[in-house]
Amino acid sequence: MSFTRACCTIPPVQSDYQPIGSIETLGDLTVYTVGSKDAKKAIVVIYDIFGFYPNTKQFCDVLANFCGYKIIMPDLFYGKPYKYEDMGDVSKLLNWIGKLGSFEVIYPLIERVKAKLQNEGVVAAGLVGFCWGAKIAVQITAVDSFFAAASMIHPSFIDVKDAEKANAPILAIPSKDEKDMTEYMAVLAKKPFGDLCEHYRFDDVHHGFAASRAD
C-alpha cells in the first residue's frame, strides 16, 4: 500500500470562494448539496483531510454544473478536519486517519447519505474520492452496487488489493506525487467492466490539486 507523503506536507491554499450549494443535516451528519434537486443520478464526494474546505465545495459546484447530477458531500469528520499545525507529522496523520477515516467508520455514514438520495428518487450514484477518500470510494464499490462508478483523484493509500475487490468502473487521476498506477489499472482491466476503467496521470500538478490544495 502506498501512502502519498505530499499529503502531509502541502498545506491547503487560502480561499475566499463562496459556495453556491446548501447545507443540510442528516441527524448529526452535515452534508453539502448542490445541483439538480430532481436528478435521478447523484455523485457522492468524499473530501480530503481538510474537510469542508471552500475549494472542495467549489469542485462540487463545478461538477454539478458540468454533469447536471445532484452532488452531495458529507462532513465525515464532523467539523473537525486535520489540523494545519500538525502538517509534517506523518505518524500523527496516519493515526488520525486510522481512527476517523477507516472504511469501518466511513461506510455507515455513506449509507446514511445513500438512504437520503434514495428517498429523493435517486436510482444510482457515483463516488469521487480525494486523497484518503479515493481509497474509501473504491472500497465502497466492492460492497454496494448502488454506486455504479468511482473516481480516484490524487489518491493516497493506493493498494492493488482494492483494485482486485472493486466491483465498478474506476477512473484514476493521480498527480506527480502519487506512485505509478500501471499495476493497479492492469488488475482493473481484467474485470468484466475493465474497458470502462480509465487512467489519466498529471505529472505537472501536485497532490491535492483538485480539492483543498487547488489554486
C-alpha positions, 0 to 999 in steps of 0.5 A: 500500500502506498501512502502519498507523503505530499499529503502531509506536507502541502498545506491547503491554499487560502480561499475566499470562494463562496459556495453556491450549494446548501447545507443540510443535516442528516441527524448529526451528519452535515452534508453539502448539496448542490445541483439538480434537486430532481436528478435521478443520478447523484455523485457522492464526494468524499473530501480530503483531510481538510474537510469542508474546505471552500475549494472542495465545495467549489469542485462540487459546484463545478461538477454539478454544473458540468454533469447536471447530477445532484452532488452531495458531500458529507462532513465525515469528520464532523467539523473537525478536519486535520489540523494545519499545525500538525502538517509534517507529522506523518505518524500523527496523520496516519493515526488520525486517519486510522481512527476517523477515516477507516472504511469501518467508520466511513461506510455507515455514514455513506449509507446514511447519505445513500438512504437520503438520495434514495428517498429523493428518487435517486436510482444510482450514484457515483463516488469521487474520492480525494486523497484518503477518500479515493481509497474509501470510494473504491472500497465502497464499490466492492460492497454496494452496487448502488454506486455504479462508478468511482473516481480516484483523484490524487489518491493516497493509500493506493493498494492493488488489493482494492483494485482486485475487490472493486466491483465498478468502473474506476477512473484514476487521476493521480498527480506527480506525487502519487506512485505509478498506477500501471499495476493497479489499472492492469488488475482493473482491466481484467474485470468484466467492466475493465474497458470502462476503467480509465487512467489519466496521470498529471505529472505537472500538478501536485497532490491535492490539486483538485480539492483543498490544495487547488489554486 
